[in-house]
Amino acid sequence: MTFINVSLLAGAAAITIPIVLHLIMRRKPKLFEFPALRFIQKRHDRNQRRLRLRHLLLLLLRAGAIALLAFALARPSVKFSGRWSRLGSQDAPVAAALIFDAAPHMQYKHENQTRLEIARDMGRKLLSQLPAESQIAVLDTSNVPRTFDADRGVSKQRIDRLEVVNNSQPLITVVGNAGAVLKQSELDRKEIYVFTDLSRPSWPAEAGTTLQDRLRELPGVAVYVIDLGVAEPSNFALGQVRLSSQVVSKGGAVEIQTDVSCFGQGGERTIELNVYDAEGKPQKRGEKVVSLKPGPATSLQFRLGDLGTGIHQGFLRILGQDGLAADDTRYFTVEVGPAWPVLVVAGRPVAQHAHNYVAAVAPAELRRRGQARFECQIIDFEELAKQPLEKFAGVVLLDPPRLEPGVWKKLADFTAEGHGLAIFLGRSADPESFNTPVAQQLLPGKLTLWARRPDGDTHLAPADYQHPVLRAFKPWAANIPWAAFPVFYYWAIADRQEGTAVVVAYNDDGPALLERPVGSGRVLTMTTPISDPGDRNAWNLLPFSYTVKAWPFVGLMNELTTYLVGGGQQQLNYFAGQTVVLPLDEQARRRTYILSKPDGVKNSIEPRGQELSVGPEEAGQAGDYRVQSGGKAVDRGFSVNLSPDQTRLDRIDEAQFVELFGPFRPNMARTLDQLDRATAVGRVGRDLYPPAIFFLAVLLGMEYVVANQFYKEA
């Protein structure tokens, strides 16, 4: 317990006043002349005892009232926290950490103010109210380490300059970091102030144990949380942009998917697809109108085709205004290159044996129009030893026969350099040759006897659609008629090589398509061929069907070849906070490159080895970026988006929030007045003046009643 006005306790000396009055105003007994002296004497003794008792009670009430008045005017307060805490004064200096949630969801605007603007205003007012000589640290949810500021002016500047952090850390992590800063102070009193809207992603439950461990290192630390959130926010939001491929060949199309959701009040919204033209002006390429209700998100898909060679950038946007603009726009980049050169090696007659594959990936009509995604060069196996492979993005072997060790070595070197090789095993495969060490450098394992399924009940049966070869099939997974394309024979694979994975299996659990990494490249092996004609001797009917069109085969070959040549591997779309890596063409390499940011600022950057790396500091804004050199001799691009979690507005409930802190229950406030009362209690203790005055009034009332009874006329 402590007292604000200790000197007023001296007023308790006024207790002597009722004592003096008591002695002066004592009633003296009167003398009566009465015959029955014995009776009078007894009555006198009884009255005397009653008077003494009333007199003493009145004395105690008056003395207690004066003592209680002095006690109340001294403004006592008491402070509890499970154990007696250190006594202190409201004006004693403190070590204070002011933490500001700077995630994009703090841009939510309500009553013409964003949450971050309110946080800055309250932070400045709190800063002016902290005791003199206090040590102050201002932290936000960026990755920038902080310590105590040199003076209060520096702290104010930090608050004034607070900006949104697109790659925001969880507040639990920042509170832990603040604890480490406060630990450096020698001041006894330590306080943490957190300005937040209590958005759930800022307070992940899995980090609660770490938070409590950090606070346990600072016994007696007081945590104050200022809730700046809106009870019932309303917002429309776009989710992550998903592209079917980020790098496509000329004539190819890109499927662009995203999710649209609403929080709070629903309604109808229009979503536009825009692509920048050669002059940098957005051109609308599509739009969709959706009716949204709170709950599960609605999935949207746009198809973007007819793209010329080069970099194409654009964005999806929700038309109309809402409380949070940061999640209304999502950006994307697609790179279109020339048709990928693929070497197709088949047995004689090559045109017949390569027909099924080439017709699927490079149809004659598309080749005539110059829109085929792949440029296929067909040779027979006898020419493979002399054929240079450097200019090809991938090599496809259709039912290969026995190959010379030098050919296997040539293919292994080609693959190890980062290229792709596809092998379709068929009736020409020779286990004796294919199981040699040089061939096993590429094959997924040793070939055993082929499995015979003449009943036609065996077919492809993917377990999931997570692999890039299958990802395009995922939206229609339940409706793909794999059973309409039976497999009669396939090779069994034993003693699989390390790193080999099954991409697609048959419905009898045998492996159909396997992938094996080799150096920087990959080998895809299919255990049944695709070069057989559709007759009774065919190993399968994958390219044919008597009941449905063979679109699953066409789609599978296109996705397999795209993955083979690396079309789906290069990343051009990133989240804020990630490091952007762009591979460089050695022939077009420059010493420096110009990075153009979404806000128009241009910086010079230098390559590192065979790639160009752009860190989170340079690529922290959401938007489209261009990397150029030598005019437009080198023209690359990428896009950066906010992670959808950074703009979520759903709030953590109170029970879960308190559970995060465990025994270190935070003090909650929504206004500066509430914060003032909380800090007063935290520093000095709970003020006992109001209850003391109440009891004083009760005592004075009792004194009045007793005095009236004592002094009334007999």
N, C-alpha and C positions, 0 to 999 in steps of 0.2 A: 504494500500500500504506500502511496505517496500523496502529498498535499500540494495544491497549487499556491495557497496563501497560508504558509506555515505560521506567520506572525499572528494571525487572528486566533490561533489557539490560546494566546494569552488572555483572550476574553473570558476564558473559563474562570478567571479569578473573580468575576462578578458573582460567583456563587455565594460570596460572603454577604451580598445584599439581602437575599431572603433570610439568611441566618440572623442578621442583625434585626431585620423586621420581626422575625419570629420572637426574638428575645424581648423586643420593645412592646410588641402588641399582645403579649401574653395576658390573658384574662386572669384577674386575681379573684379568688373566692370571696364572697360576701359573708359578713357575720350576721347571723339571725339569732334572735332571742326566742327560743322555743322550749316548751316544757319537756317535750320528749327528746331529750338530748341524745339518748342512745340511738334512736331511729335516724335522727339527723346526721349523726356521725357516720353511720353506715351508708346513707345516701351520698354523703360527701365523698367518701372514699371511692364509691363506684363511679360517680361523675368525674372524679379526678383521673381515673384510669382511662376512661373513654376520651377525655380531652387530650390526654398525652398522645394517644394513638392517632387521633385526627390531626393533631398538631404536627406529629412526626411525618405523617403521610403528605400533608400539605408542604412541609419543608422539603421533602424528597422530590415532589413534583416540580416545585419552583427551581430547586437547584439543578434537577435534570434538564429542565427546559433551557436554562441558561447555558449549561454545558453542551447540549445538543445544538443550540444556536451557534455557539462558537465553533463546534465541530463542522457544521454545515457551511459556515462562511469561509472556512479554511479550504473548501472544495476538495474533499478527499476523493481518491479513485483507487480501484483495486484491479489487478491484472492477473488473469489465470490463463494457463495453456497446458493443462494437464499436470504441470508442476509449477512452482513459483518461478516467475521469470525475473530478469534483472530490473531493478527499479530505474526509472529515468525521467527525463523532463521532455516536454513537448518541443523545446528549443534546442535540444542537444543534437549535434551533427550526426548524420547517418551516411552509410555507404549504400547508395541507391543505384539499381540497374533498371533503366526504362526500356522495355522491349516492345517493339511495334511489329505487328503482323503486316507485312508488306506484300502478301500474295495477291495475284490478280483479282481474286474474289472481293478484296477490300475496295475495289473500284465500284462496287454496287452503289447506285445512287438512289437515295430516298430523301424526300423533302428537299431536293435540289442540293444535296451534299453527299459526297462519297464517304464511305467508312474511313478511308485513309485521311481525308480532310478533317473529319471530326477527331480522329486520333491525334493529328498534329495540333489542333486547337487545345484539346485537353492536356496534351503533353506539355505544351508551353505554359499553361496555367499551373500545372503541377510543379513544373520546374521552378517557377517563381515562388512557390510556397514551401519548398524544401528548406530546412534550417540552414543558416549560414555555416560555412566551413564544411559543408557536406561534400563527399566524394561521389561523382556522378558518372555513369557510363550509359551511353545510348546505343542500343543494339536493334537490328532488324533481322529479317529472315533471309538475308543474303549469306553467302559463305565468307564474307569479309570478317576476319577476326577483329575484336575490339578490346579496349582497355579503358581505364578511367580517363576522362577528358581533362585537359589542362585547367580549364575554368568553366564557369557556367555559360559564358558566351559561346564557347566551342560547342557545348551541349545544345544550346539553342539553334546554332547553325545546322547541326546534324538533324535536328527535328524539322527545321524549315526545309531542308533539302531531301527529305524522305521521298522516295519514289517507289513505284511498284517493282517488285522483283519477279521476273517471269519464271525463274527456276527457284521457287521459294522452298526453304527448309521447313520441316515441321517445327512448330513452336516448342514442343517438348525438348527438342535438341537445343534450341536457343536458350531456353530457361536453364538447361544444364550448363551451357557455356557461360551464362551470366553468373551462375554459382561459382564457377572457376574464377571469374573476374573478382567477385566480391570476397573470395577467400584471400585475395592479396591485400585487403584492407585491414588495418589495425583497429578500426573503429568497432565498438561493441555492437552497435545497432546496425543491422543489415536488412535492406528492404528490396523486393523485386516487384515491379509494376509491369503488367502485361496488358497491352491494348489490342483487343482482338474482337472479331465478330463470332467467335466460337464455331467456325466452320469445321466440319468433321475431319477433312484431310489434314488440317493443321494440328490435330490432336490424336495421332494414331495410338490405339490401345496397346500395341505391342511394345511401345517405348516407355510405358509407365514405370516399369521396374528401374530402368536406367535413370529416369527423372528422380525417383525417390532416393536412389543411391547418391545422386549428386546433392540433393537437399539434406540428406543425412550428414553430409560433411560440413554443413553450416548450421549447427544447433541454434535455435532461436530465430532463424531468418523468417521474416514476415513476407508472405506472397499476397499481392493484391491483383485481382483480375478485373479489368474494366471492360464490360460487355458492351460492344458498339453495334451488335447485330440487330437486324430487323426481325421482329417476331414472325411475320408472314411475308417473306419476299416473293416476288413474282418475276419469272425470267424464262426466256426461250434460249436454247443452247444447241450448238452443233457439236457433235462428238469428233472422234479421231477420223481423219481422212485416210481411206484405204484404197490403194491403187493396185490393179491387177498386175501391173508391171511398171517400174519406174524408168526403164530403158527399153524402147521398142524399135523395131526396124521400120523403114519407110513402108507405108501402106497399112501398118498395124493400127489397132484401136486399143484404147485404154478404158477399162471399167473403173469408175470412180464411185466409191461407196462412202457413206457417212450415216450417222444416226442423228435424229432431231428429237429433242426432249423439251418438256416444259416443267417448270417448278412453280407451284402456286396456281394462279388462275390460268386456264387453258385458252385456246382460241385457234384461229386459222392464220397460217403464215405461208409466205411464198419464199422458196429457196432458189436462188439463181446460181448458174454456173457461168463464170466469166473467164475468158482467156485473153491475155495481152497480145495485141497485134505487133507488127514490126516497128511501129512508132511508139510502143509502150502504152497504148490506150486499151482499156478493157472492152472486150466485145462479148456480148451475151451469146452463149452457145446452148443454153437450155434453162428451163425452169420447171419447178413442180410446186403444187399447192397442197399443203397437208393440214388436216385438222387435228390438233393436239390436245390431249388431256393429261393431267398429272398421272404418273405411273411409268410403265415400260416405254422405252424410246421407240420411235418409228424409224425403220431403216429406209434409206433412199439410195438409188443407184442412177448414175448418169453414164452415158457412153460417149467418149470423145474420140472421133476419128478424123480422117482427112488431114493429117498433120504432116507438114513438110519436114525435111531434114533440119535438125538443129534443136535448140532448147525452147521448150514451150512452158510458160508459167501462167498460173491463174489462181482463182480463188472461188470458194463457195461462200455465199452470204445469205443471211436471213434478212429479208426486207422488213422495215418497220423498226421502231425503237422499243427498248425495254430498259430495265434497271441496270443491266450489265452488258456493255458493248463488247467486252473482251472475248466472249465466246460466240459472237455472231458471225465471225469470219474465220475461215480456215484456208490455208494456202497450199499449193502443190506445184511440183516441178516434174516435167517429163522430158526425157531426152530421146530424140528420134534420130537414128542413124541409118546408114544404107543397109540393104538386106545382108543378113549374116551369111558368110560363105561356109557351107557345110560340104565335106567330102563324104560321098556315099559310095561304099565299096560293096559290090554284090557279085555273085557268080554269074557265069554266062548262061543265057543271054541277059546282059545287065539290065536292059530296058524292062524286060519282063519281071525280073526278080526285084527290081527297085521300084516298080510301079506303085505298089500299095503305099509305101512310105512317102515317095515324092508327091503323089497325088494328094496326100493328107496335109503335108506341110507347105507345099508350093504348087497349088493347082494350076493347070495350064492357063485358065482364063486370067488369073491374077498375074501370072508371068507375062502374058501378052500385054497387060495394062501397066506393067512395071510396078505392081503393088504387092508382090509376093514378099513375105517376111524373111524367107530364106532363099539363098542362091545355091542350088544343089549342083555339084559337079559329080558325075557318076563315072566310076572306073571299075574294072574287075580286079580280083585279088592278085593276079599276076603282075599288074602294074603298080601295086602298092609299094613294093620295095624301092622303086625309082621315083615315086611321086613326092615332091617337096610338100611338107605339111605346114610350113610357117604361116602361110597366108590364110589358113582355115581357122575358124573359131571352134569347130568341132568335127569329129570323125565318127561315122556310123558304119559298123560292120554288120551286114545282113547275112546271117547263116554262114559264118566263116568256116573254111575247111582247115586242114593242117597248114600252119604257117611256119616259116623259117624263124629260127631264134633271132636273127637280125631284124626281122620285121616286128616281132614282139618287143625287142629292145627299142626300136624306133618309136613305136607307139607309146611305150612307157616314158621315154624322154619327153615326147610331145605332151603327154598328160601331166607330168610332173612340173612342167613350166607354167601350168595354170589353165590348160585347155580341158575340154571334155571329150570323152570317148564313150560311145554306146555300142554294146555288143548284144546282138539278138541270136541266141543259140538255136540251132535247128538240126536237121538230119545230117548235115555235113560235119558237125562237130566230132572231133576225134579225142576221146578221153586220154589216150596215151600221149598225144601231143599237148593237149590242153592242161594236163596235170604236171608238166615239167616246171622246174623252178622259174624259168624265164617267163613262161606264160602265166604262172601264178603271181607274178608281180602285178598283174592287172585283173585277173579273174577273181570273183568273190570267194572261191573255194574249189575243191576238187569235184570234177564231174563223175557221177556214178551212173548206173543204168537209168535210162529215161523212164519216166512213169507213164503208164498207158491207162487212159481213161476212155475206152471206146463207147461207154454209155452216154457220153455227152452231158453229164451232170456237173462236170467241173467247169468253173468259170472264175474270173477275177472277183475278189471280194475284199476291197480295202477296209482295214479296221478303223481308220480315221482319215481325215482329210487335212492334216496339219502340214504335211510335206509340201514344198513349193510345186512339185509336179501335180499334186492333187488339189491344191488349194482352190483353183478356179471351179472345181466341181462341187465345192462345199454347199452352196445354196441349193443345189438340186440333188444332194446326196441320196435322199430317200426315194428318188424317182428315176435313178439311172438303171437301165435294164441290162445289167452285166450278165444276167443269166441267159440272155438272148444270144450271147456270143460264146459258145462252148469251146473248151480246150480239151483236145483228145490226147495229146502227148506233151510232156515237158521234161526237162532235165532236172534230176535231183542233185542238190549241192551238199557235199559233205565237207567237214573240217573247214568251216568258214574262216576266212582271213580276219585278223584283228581290225576292228573298226568298221566291218561290213554291217549294214543295216538293211532290213527288209522294208521296202517302200510299199509294195503291194503284195498281198498273198492271195492264193487261191482259196476257194471255200473249203478245201480239204486240208488247209493250213500249210500246204507246200509253198515255197517262195516263188513268186512270179517276177517281181522286179526288185533288184538289189542295188545298193549304192555302196561304193568303196572309195574313200579318199586316197589319192596317190599324189604325193608331193603337194603342190598348190592346186592341182586339178581334181577331177572326179571321174569315176567309171561307173556307168549304169549298165547293168546286165539283166536282160530279160531271158527267162529260161525256156521260152517258146518263140518260134520265129514269126515274122510278119510278111515273109516273102513268098509263102505258098499261094498258089491259085486256089480258088474256092471249090475244090473237087473232093472226091471221096478219100483221097490220099493226104489231104491237108492235115497239119498238126493241130490246127485250130481254125475257127471262123471269126477271129477278132476283127478283120477288116470287112466282114460280110455278115449278113443276117437275112434269114428268110422271112422275118416278121417285122423288123423295124429298121430304120436307117442306121448306118454305122457311125453316128455322130460321136458316141463315146470314144471310138478308136481315133477319129480325127482329132478330137480334143486332147486325148492322151498323148498322141504323137506331137502335137504342137507344144503342149506344156512341157513334155519331156525334152524336146529339142531346145526350147527357150531356156530351160534350166541347164541343159548341156553346154550351151554357148555362153552362159553367164548373164543372159539378158535380165533375169530376175534378181541378180545378186547385188548389183551396184546400188548403193543407197544415195538418194538425192533429197529425201524428205526427213527432217529431224525434229526432235522436241527441243525446246529451249533448255540449255544446260548441257547438251551433248556436244562432243567435238566432231566437227564436220571433216570428213576425209574424202578428197577427190583424187583418184588416180590420174596420173599425167601421161600423155602420149610422149614418148621419148623424142619423136621427130619434131614435135611442136613445143618442146620445152623452152621456157624463158627464165631469165634470172629473177624477174619480179612480175607480179600480177596485181591488177587493180581490183579491189573488192568494193562493189557498190552495194550499200545497205538500203533497207526499205525507206529510211528517212532521207535518202539522198546523199548522205556522207560517203566519201570514197577514201579508202585506205590502201596503202601499198603493203603487200605481203610477199614473203619469199617461200619457195618450195623447200620441202625436206625430203631429200632422196627422190624417189619415184612418185611422190604424192604431195598434194597440197593440203595442209592441215589448218583449219580455222577453229580456234578455241571458243569456249562459251562466252568469253568477254567480248570477242569481236562479233559473234553471231548470237547475241542475247535477245535481239528484238524479234518479234513475230512478223513474218513477211517473206517476200521473195528477194533473193540475193543473186547477183551476177558476178562472175569472175572472168576478167578479160585481160588480154595482153596483145600487143602488136596490132592495135585497132580491133578487128574482129577475127584475126588469125587464130586466136584461141578464145573461145566463148563457151563457158560452162555456167552452170547455175545450180542453186539448191534453195529449198524453202525451210523455214523454221516455224513451228506452231507451238502454242501453249499446250501442255498436257491437260486433258479434260479435268483431271483432279484439281488443277490449280484454279478452276473457276466454279467448283461446286459450292452451292449455297446451303446445303442441308446442315443443320446444326447438331452438335453433339448434345445429348440430353444431360441433365444435371447430375443424375446418379452416376453415369459413366464418367463424367468429368471429375467428380469428386473422387471416384475410385482411382483415377490416374495418379492423384497426389497422395493417396493412402492416408497416413497419419498427419501429413502436412496440409491440412485442409486450407484452401485459399480463401481469402476474404473477397466477396463479390460486390461489385458496384456498377451502376449504370450512369450515374451522374457524378459531377465533381463534389457536390454536397455529401452524397453517400460515401464517397471516397474520403472526404475530410473526416467524417465521423468514424470511419473504419480505422484511419491512421491514428486518430486521437486515442481510440481505445487500444490500438496496437502499441503505441509508444508510451502513453501514460497509464492507461488502464481504464476501467469502466467508472464513470463519474458517479459518486454516491450522493451528490448534492440534492437531487430530486427526492430520493427516499428519506434523506435526513430531514428535509423541510417538512415532508409529510408526517413523519413521526413527531416533529416539533409541534405541528398543529394539533396532533392528537394529544400530546402532553398538555398544551395550553388549554385545550378543551376540558381535560380532566381536572386541571388546576382550578378552572373556573367553577366547575360543579362542586368540587370539594370545598372551595373557599366560601361559596354561597351557603353550603350546609353548615360550615363551621362558624361563620359570623352572623348568621341570621338571628333575629331577635328571639329570645326564648319565649 
